């Protein structure tokens, strides 16, 4: 208690009976007891005259030296406690500050003739403006206490408020401890000051403790503790306190209700929000526009736009904030047409929109992926006479990033510099992101280094950018620099590193970062594990993705819809249908049934898993179908070779009012090429530019080459390539080479191969495809020449495999590696199958063997094709009614395709085979591709 000794003079008497005290002599300021002889002729009664008070005030304006201030102060110390003393104290304080006597100024403030406690904040500002150290105020307070000055509750309330401004917890603790020791029950203002101090400088639970220990809980105290909890983001605490407040019949202020509604919005606490709305109605607070605006926002955040609109319509008066609240509600919820309707209604009601209105519309369009509209509205707000602020510019920059409009982004950067918006850290963060994604790291670094007051978000943006580009040494260097400058990395920093390493296929380094996080006290969250799962999916490490999901569950981290979407992509890649079905069930248990992104991922997974009917059922259950949903189901039908169904679905989509994008036309052209629909393909390709203003990409040109070539129009395909407005890449020449193999056009094949060998000198698939064409024409010398070239370049033939899942086990049949443990039984089953289908008309196509051996040996080689082994194993191990599902990493050969048709007929089994290009559904001796693949 030695440290608390300066405050032992605090007594209940002094707290309840304010007294003025003569200033005490201190070592630092001898001036306060300075008395001059010139005051001797003044009698005590003469000081009580108002005229004298006015004359002293007049004389204050004539002071020129510190000594003259001290002399006048000595005269004033003899005055009775009446007159205009507050003004005299304020003048004295100011003159002491002007002459640099900070201690005397503080002493006048604390123990002058009068203390106007409402001006404490202005005193602090004025004190600091004269370059005084505000901490000296508390030192003088401590010294005065030690000298025996007793302070009342109002003075101590002021001191606690000063402690809060200076973030000095210790003085506040000392005051609190002495008050407890003396058994004093604080008044409401002291308790409120302590609550605010503890909430800001210590912990919210300590602030709540002060509240609960205060015996007389008045309205002001309830509102103070509620606001403190809301500031500390203890939303549920605040809701509990609000319930207690109602039970105690205390009344909430309008500001408290507004903050409570904001909390209900953030928590998605609809029921609690409705109850507070009821409180507002019960106490007749609906005339408070700010409260009604907060209710609108609360309903909006809880996806109850009808209720939000009902509140808006029930308001007698609407201010600009009211209109902004409802427009923002519609915009954020994706109801952009309604938002614009309200915008026009607002203008017609003689209330002009402001920059906040425009920013709401900008962010709404951005959230809905309408990036072109973001930029169009950005121009419109300028045309309307508004200057874009930091929020407007941030939305525009993010849209620029999505649309890859780098030049426009540079123009916006120029605007930012001209209008001095580069002070905003979020604007600078968006600029850094834009330059990084356009491979301008030098510019990103320049923006970052010129950003003032960089917070952790700014550091994270550049670290994330380095990780995105795979520059991990740069990221680690920046991380070290960040720590040296006193900015502590947060969970976002570490998750950026995890995401980067995982995205670049470096799972081990990503796991090492997770271990570093744990050692520093961070707990990997759902974002961390989702980044791991997503990275593995992108790098085709599908089993690893599933294992990380299992580990995530073991660490009791609850997945979100993004996690499930990433996991479904991991299942869609290799067609892990059973695992995908399990995850579908899991997502239903988690309550993600209405998530549009998850539904889209399910359509993709079921389509690639061979269950197109199930994919369509998921699609049909979606109420508000987005363009990605339509694109996904279109691509699913194209993958299965149902070109006509793709066109029917496209017409239905257009009737809903959705405009197709580049991905839609990729699906359409893929459907046409898989079904040999040449005329339709030309129609859609031509309509891209003419009807929808979509510039075809290399992917669309590749589809057209494939479509023309497979249909036998090889010369037309060559003309098409020669007249392309963009330079043909490997996908174009690869499509032409594959078509040359089908039609055995060696001349064009050699032209395409030469292009491919130049563009992709180390891609083994191109050499193998060309060798197959040579071998089909018995040009064995050319085959050997290509083999020698591959050997010289160190290129190995591609690894060919097929796999089938039986129960929960995946069985792989490969041209390399270990043979299957049941190889003998599999070949026995296969020999029986071949014998059966020969009787039905099957003849082995030995042209599919590209080796210079005799015909008998070629037939044996055909038996070892991995897809045949997988089919035989599936027939052995699965029930007679269940379909067989096989995945192959390269295109199925003509012989295996024919054999699969006969096997489906002989054994009355459905066979789904997904090869390197598409799906084949064999049933009753036919294939869904109609032999067009």
Residue pairs with C-beta under 8 A, 6 or more apart in sequence:
1 177
1 181
3 174
4 174
4 177
4 178
4 181
5 146
6 142
6 143
6 145
6 146
6 174
7 145
7 174
7 175
7 177
7 178
8 178
9 145
9 148
9 149
9 150
10 145
10 150
10 151
10 156
10 175
10 178
10 179
10 182
10 184
11 150
11 182
12 182
12 183
12 184
14 150
14 151
14 152
15 151
15 152
15 153
15 156
15 184
15 187
16 152
16 153
17 152
18 115
18 152
18 154
18 155
19 150
19 152
20 81
20 111
20 112
20 113
20 114
21 111
21 149
21 150
22 33
22 77
22 111
23 32
23 33
23 77
23 107
23 108
23 111
23 112
24 32
24 33
24 107
24 111
24 144
24 147
24 148
24 149
25 32
25 33
26 32
26 103
26 107
26 143
26 147
28 103
28 143
29 101
29 103
29 104
29 107
31 66
31 69
31 70
31 73
31 101
31 104
32 70
32 73
32 77
32 104
32 107
33 74
34 70
34 71
34 73
34 74
35 74
35 77
36 71
36 74
36 75
38 71
39 74
39 75
39 78
42 75
42 78
44 78
44 80
46 52
47 78
47 79
47 80
48 79
48 80
48 82
48 83
50 83
50 84
52 79
52 83
53 79
53 83
53 84
53 85
53 88
54 84
56 72
56 75
56 76
56 79
56 88
57 84
57 87
57 88
57 91
59 72
60 72
60 88
60 91
60 92
60 95
63 69
63 72
63 95
65 99
66 96
66 99
66 100
66 101
69 92
69 95
69 96
69 99
69 101
70 104
72 92
73 92
73 104
73 108
76 88
76 92
76 113
79 85
79 113
81 113
81 114
85 112
85 113
85 114
86 114
86 116
88 113
89 108
89 109
89 112
89 113
89 114
89 115
89 116
90 116
90 119
92 105
92 108
92 112
93 105
93 108
93 109
93 112
93 123
93 126
94 126
96 102
96 104
96 105
96 108
97 105
97 126
97 127
97 130
97 132
98 130
100 130
102 127
102 130
102 132
102 133
102 136
103 136
103 140
105 127
105 132
106 127
106 136
106 137
106 140
106 141
107 140
107 144
109 115
109 123
109 137
110 140
110 141
110 144
110 149
110 151
110 155
111 144
111 149
115 154
115 155
115 158
117 154
117 155
117 157
117 158
120 158
120 161
120 162
121 161
121 165
124 134
124 137
124 162
124 165
127 134
127 137
128 134
134 162
134 165
134 166
135 166
135 168
137 162
137 166
138 159
138 162
138 163
138 166
138 168
138 171
141 159
141 171
142 171
145 151
151 159
153 186
153 187
153 189
153 190
154 189
156 175
156 179
156 190
156 193
157 189
157 190
157 193
159 171
159 175
160 172
160 175
160 190
160 193
160 194
160 196
160 197
161 193
161 196
162 168
163 169
163 171
163 172
163 197
163 201
164 172
164 193
164 196
164 197
164 200
164 201
167 200
167 201
168 201
169 197
169 201
169 202
172 194
172 197
172 198
172 201
176 194
179 186
179 190
185 214
185 215
185 216
186 194
186 214
188 214
188 216
188 218
188 220
188 221
189 220
191 210
191 211
191 214
191 221
191 224
192 220
192 221
192 224
194 207
194 210
195 207
195 210
195 211
195 221
195 224
195 225
195 228
196 207
196 224
196 228
198 204
198 206
198 207
198 210
199 207
199 228
199 229
199 231
199 232
204 228
204 229
204 232
204 234
204 237
207 225
207 228
207 229
208 225
208 229
208 237
211 217
211 221
211 225
214 221
217 248
217 250
218 250
219 250
219 251
219 252
219 253
222 241
222 245
222 248
222 250
222 252
223 252
223 253
223 255
223 256
225 241
226 238
226 241
226 242
226 245
226 252
226 256
226 259
226 260
227 255
227 256
227 259
229 235
229 237
229 238
229 241
230 238
230 259
230 260
230 262
230 263
235 263
235 266
235 267
235 269
236 267
238 259
238 260
238 263
239 260
239 263
239 264
239 267
239 269
239 272
242 252
242 260
242 276
245 252
246 279
251 283
252 260
252 279
254 285
254 288
254 290
254 291
257 276
257 279
257 280
257 285
257 288
257 291
257 294
258 290
258 291
258 293
258 294
260 276
261 273
261 276
261 291
261 294
261 295
261 297
261 298
262 294
262 297
262 298
263 269
264 270
264 272
264 273
264 276
264 298
264 301
264 302
265 273
265 297
265 298
265 300
265 301
265 302
266 301
268 301
268 302
269 302
270 302
270 304
273 295
273 298
273 299
273 302
277 295
277 298
277 311
279 285
280 286
280 288
280 291
280 295
285 291
286 292
286 314
286 315
287 316
289 315
289 317
289 318
289 319
289 321
289 322
290 321
292 311
292 312
292 315
292 322
293 321
293 322
293 325
294 325
295 308
295 311
296 308
296 311
296 312
296 322
296 325
296 326
296 329
297 308
297 325
297 328
297 329
299 305
299 307
299 308
299 311
299 329
300 308
300 325
300 328
300 329
300 332
300 333
303 333
305 329
305 330
305 333
305 335
305 338
308 325
308 326
308 329
309 326
312 318
312 322
312 325
312 326
315 322
318 349
318 351
319 351
320 351
320 352
320 353
320 354
320 356
320 357
323 342
323 346
323 351
323 353
323 357
324 354
324 356
324 357
324 360
326 342
327 339
327 342
327 343
327 346
327 357
327 360
327 361
328 360
328 364
330 336
330 338
330 339
330 342
330 364
331 339
331 360
331 361
331 363
331 364
331 365
331 367
332 360
332 363
332 364
332 367
334 364
334 367
334 368
336 361
336 364
336 365
336 368
336 370
336 373
339 360
339 361
339 364
340 361
343 353
343 357
343 361
346 353
346 357
347 353
353 384
354 386
355 381
355 386
355 387
355 388
355 389
355 391
355 392
358 377
358 380
358 381
358 384
358 386
358 392
359 389
359 391
359 392
359 395
361 377
362 374
362 377
362 378
362 381
362 391
362 392
362 395
362 396
363 391
363 395
365 371
365 373
365 374
365 377
366 374
366 395
366 398
366 399
369 402
371 399
371 402
371 403
372 399
372 403
374 395
374 396
374 398
374 399
375 396
375 399
375 400
375 403
375 405
375 408
378 388
378 392
378 395
378 396
378 399
381 388
381 392
382 388
387 419
388 396
388 415
389 421
390 421
390 424
390 426
390 427
393 412
393 415
393 416
393 421
393 427
393 430
394 424
394 426
394 427
394 430
396 412
397 409
397 412
397 427
397 430
397 431
397 433
397 434
398 430
398 433
400 406
400 408
400 409
400 412
400 434
401 409
401 430
401 433
401 434
401 437
404 437
404 438
406 434
406 438
409 431
409 434
409 438
413 431
413 447
415 421
416 422
416 427
416 431
421 427
422 428
422 447
422 450
422 451
423 452
423 453
425 451
425 453
425 454
425 455
425 457
425 458
426 457
428 447
428 448
428 451
428 458
428 461
429 457
429 458
429 461
431 444
431 447
432 444
432 447
432 448
432 458
432 461
432 462
432 465
433 444
433 461
433 464
433 465
435 441
435 443
435 444
435 447
436 444
436 462
436 465
436 466
436 468
436 469
437 465
437 468
439 469
441 465
441 466
441 469
441 471
444 462
444 465
445 462
448 454
448 458
448 461
448 462
451 458
454 487
455 487
456 487
456 488
456 489
456 490
456 492
456 493
457 492
459 478
459 482
459 487
459 489
459 493
460 490
460 492
460 493
460 496
462 478
463 475
463 478
463 479
463 482
463 493
463 496
463 497
464 496
464 499
464 500
466 472
466 474
466 475
466 478
466 500
467 475
467 496
467 497
467 499
467 500
467 501
467 503
468 500
468 503
470 500
470 504
472 497
472 500
472 501
472 509
475 496
475 497
475 500
479 489
479 493
479 497
482 489
482 493
483 489
491 517
491 522
491 525
491 527
491 528
494 513
494 514
494 516
494 517
494 522
494 528
495 525
495 527
495 528
495 531
497 510
497 513
498 510
498 513
498 514
498 517
498 524
498 528
498 531
498 532
499 531
499 534
499 535
501 507
501 509
501 510
501 513
501 535
502 510
502 531
502 532
502 534
502 535
502 536
503 531
503 534
503 535
503 538
503 539
504 535
505 535
505 539
505 541
507 532
507 535
507 536
507 541
507 544
510 531
510 532
510 535
511 532
514 524
514 528
514 532
517 523
517 524
517 528
518 524
524 555
524 557
525 557
526 552
526 557
526 558
526 559
526 560
526 563
529 548
529 549
529 551
529 552
529 555
529 557
529 559
529 563
530 559
530 560
530 562
530 563
530 566
532 545
532 548
533 545
533 548
533 549
533 552
533 563
533 566
533 567
533 570
534 545
534 566
534 569
536 542
536 544
536 545
536 548
536 570
537 545
537 566
537 567
537 569
537 570
537 573
540 573
540 574
542 570
542 571
542 573
542 574
542 576
545 566
545 567
545 570
546 567
546 570
546 571
546 576
546 579
549 559
549 563
549 567
552 559
552 563
553 559
558 590
559 567
559 590
561 587
561 592
561 595
561 597
561 598
562 597
564 583
564 586
564 587
564 590
564 592
564 598
564 601
565 597
565 598
565 600
565 601
567 583
568 580
568 583
568 584
568 598
568 601
568 602
568 604
568 605
569 601
569 604
569 605
570 576
571 577
571 579
571 580
571 583
571 605
571 609
572 580
572 601
572 604
572 605
572 607
572 608
572 609
573 608
574 803
574 887
575 608
575 609
575 610
575 885
575 887
575 914
576 609
576 805
576 810
577 605
577 606
577 609
577 610
577 611
577 805
577 885
578 805
578 808
580 602
580 605
580 606
580 609
584 602
584 605
587 593
587 595
587 598
587 602
592 598
596 622
596 624
596 626
596 629
599 618
599 619
599 621
599 622
599 629
600 626
600 628
600 629
600 632
602 615
602 618
603 615
603 618
603 619
603 629
603 632
603 633
603 636
604 615
604 632
604 635
604 636
605 615
606 612
606 614
606 615
606 618
606 636
607 615
607 632
607 633
607 635
607 636
607 637
607 639
607 640
608 636
608 639
608 914
609 885
610 883
610 885
610 912
610 914
610 919
610 921
612 636
612 637
612 640
612 642
615 633
615 636
616 633
616 636
619 625
619 629
619 632
619 633
622 629
625 656
625 658
627 658
627 659
627 660
627 661
627 664
628 663
630 649
630 653
630 658
630 664
631 661
631 663
631 664
631 667
633 649
634 646
634 649
634 650
634 653
634 664
634 667
634 668
634 671
635 663
635 666
635 667
635 670
637 643
637 645
637 646
637 649
637 671
638 646
638 667
638 668
638 670
638 671
638 674
639 670
639 674
639 918
639 919
640 918
640 919
640 921
640 928
641 674
641 675
641 918
641 919
641 920
641 928
641 929
641 930
641 932
641 933
642 671
642 675
642 928
643 671
643 672
643 674
643 675
643 676
643 677
643 680
644 675
644 677
645 671
646 667
646 668
646 670
646 671
646 672
647 668
647 671
647 677
647 680
650 660
650 664
650 668
653 660
653 664
654 660
659 692
660 668
660 692
660 694
661 694
662 694
662 696
662 697
662 699
662 700
665 684
665 685
665 688
665 694
665 696
665 700
666 699
666 700
666 703
668 684
669 681
669 684
669 685
669 700
669 703
669 704
669 707
670 703
671 677
672 678
672 680
672 681
672 684
672 703
672 707
673 681
673 703
673 706
673 707
673 710
674 918
674 929
674 932
674 933
675 930
675 932
676 707
676 710
676 711
676 930
676 932
677 707
678 707
678 708
678 711
678 713
681 703
681 704
681 707
682 704
685 696
685 700
685 704
688 694
688 695
688 696
688 700
689 695
689 696
698 726
698 728
698 729
698 731
698 732
699 731
701 720
701 721
701 724
701 726
701 728
701 732
702 731
702 732
702 735
704 717
704 720
705 717
705 720
705 721
705 732
705 735
705 736
705 739
706 735
706 738
706 739
708 714
708 716
708 717
708 720
708 739
709 717
709 735
709 736
709 738
709 739
709 740
709 742
709 743
710 739
710 742
710 932
712 743
714 736
714 739
714 740
714 743
714 745
714 748
717 736
717 739
718 736
718 748
721 728
721 732
721 736
724 732
728 755
729 759
730 756
730 759
730 760
730 763
733 752
733 755
733 756
733 759
734 752
734 756
734 766
736 748
736 752
737 749
737 752
737 753
737 756
737 766
737 769
737 770
737 773
738 769
740 746
740 748
740 749
740 752
740 773
741 749
741 769
741 772
741 773
741 776
744 773
744 776
744 777
746 773
746 774
746 777
746 779
749 770
749 773
750 770
753 766
753 770
756 763
756 766
757 766
757 767
760 766
761 793
762 793
762 795
764 790
764 795
764 796
764 797
764 798
765 798
767 786
767 789
767 790
767 795
768 797
768 798
770 786
771 782
771 783
771 786
771 787
771 850
772 850
774 780
774 782
774 783
774 786
775 783
775 850
775 851
775 852
776 847
776 850
780 852
783 850
783 852
790 796
790 797
798 890
799 814
799 815
799 816
799 889
800 814
800 815
800 866
800 888
800 889
800 890
801 812
801 813
801 814
801 815
801 866
801 888
801 889
802 812
802 813
802 866
802 867
802 869
802 870
802 886
802 887
802 888
802 889
803 810
803 811
803 812
803 813
803 870
803 886
803 887
804 810
804 811
804 870
804 873
804 874
804 884
804 885
804 886
804 887
805 811
805 885
806 873
806 874
806 877
806 878
811 820
811 870
811 873
813 820
813 866
813 867
813 869
813 870
813 873
814 866
815 866
820 826
820 869
820 873
822 873
825 876
826 869
826 872
826 873
826 876
827 863
827 869
827 872
829 872
829 873
829 875
829 876
830 863
830 868
830 869
830 872
831 863
833 871
833 872
833 875
833 903
833 906
833 907
834 842
834 863
834 899
836 906
837 899
837 902
837 903
837 905
837 906
840 902
840 905
840 906
840 925
841 902
842 898
842 899
842 902
844 858
844 859
844 862
844 895
845 862
845 893
845 894
845 895
845 898
846 855
846 858
846 859
846 862
846 895
847 894
848 862
848 893
848 894
848 895
848 896
849 858
849 861
849 862
851 857
851 858
851 861
853 861
862 868
862 895
862 896
865 893
865 895
865 896
866 888
867 886
867 888
867 892
867 896
867 900
867 913
868 896
868 899
870 886
870 888
871 884
871 886
871 899
871 900
871 903
871 911
874 884
874 885
874 886
874 911
875 884
875 903
875 907
875 909
878 884
880 907
880 908
880 909
883 909
883 910
883 911
883 912
884 909
884 910
884 911
884 912
885 912
885 913
886 911
886 912
886 913
886 914
887 913
887 914
888 913
888 914
888 915
888 916
889 916
890 915
890 916
891 915
891 916
891 917
891 933
892 900
892 913
892 915
892 920
892 933
897 920
897 927
897 931
897 933
900 911
900 913
900 920
900 922
900 927
901 922
901 925
901 926
901 927
902 925
903 909
903 911
903 922
904 910
904 911
904 922
904 923
904 924
904 925
904 926
905 924
905 925
908 924
910 921
910 922
910 923
911 920
911 921
911 922
911 923
912 919
912 920
912 921
912 922
913 919
913 920
913 922
914 920
917 933
918 929
918 933
919 928
920 927
920 928
920 929
920 933
921 927
921 928
922 928
